[in-house]
């Protein structure tokens, strides 16, 4: 199986299991990367990170999806986590 096909299959699997936000992140780096971000990070931090990933690293993120991704990150890894 070629590398590109494998990446697509992994992306499809993550979308099915974890939703679009998670899948878009792990298309470029591991899910563990988010766990090393500050757990006290507020929504503006996550928004800046997502926009940085899109502009600097050319992450394949639609502008319309940014609020959904930020919401997921803030609630899953940031200061909006349920304790």
Secondary structure by P-SEA (a helix, b strand, c coil): ccaaaaaaaaaaaaaacccaaaaaaaccccccccccccccccaaaaaaaaaaaaacccccccccaaaaaaaaaaacccccccc
